Amino acid sequence: MVNDRNPKDGSYWVRCKASVEADEKNKNLSADNLAQKGIRGLTVLERLLLELAYYLASDAHLDVTTVTLCSGSRDSGGYVPNVYWYSRSRGVCVDWCGPGNRNDNLRARAAVSVSLPQAA
């Protein structure tokens, strides 16, 4: 797995829009489209941690009608993970799609990140 950011490389914080569903403005944009536009998205680890934090704070889930495209992550074949809440199985699902896949429900959560200084 290749990630835009990795905690093994040092501490950082990441921020994305506070919303239950992934960003409307990023609908119908593939991971390739997002990269061409310079839009950085969450990694799959960041999205799963966001799910946990949201659930602990609200007792509810993210992406109940849309799917977050985790464009900050790719597998060795270039495939991109996506994450969503699947109510029938009552679980958070991680799936994969090609880097050119796009549709109205598949949306990236745009991310801004800052590396934190190393502790002395």
RAKA-V574752 format. One record per helix or strand. SS is the DSSP state (A for helix, B for strand). FROM is the first residue (numbers start at 0). TO is the last residue. If there is no record, write none. Layout:
BEGIN
ss=SS from=FROM to=TO
ss=SS from=FROM to=TO
END
This chain:
BEGIN
ss=B from=1 to=2
ss=A from=6 to=8
ss=B from=11 to=15
ss=A from=23 to=25
ss=A from=30 to=36
ss=B from=40 to=40
ss=A from=43 to=57
ss=B from=66 to=68
ss=B from=72 to=73
ss=B from=79 to=85
ss=B from=90 to=96
ss=B from=102 to=102
ss=B from=105 to=107
ss=B from=109 to=114
END
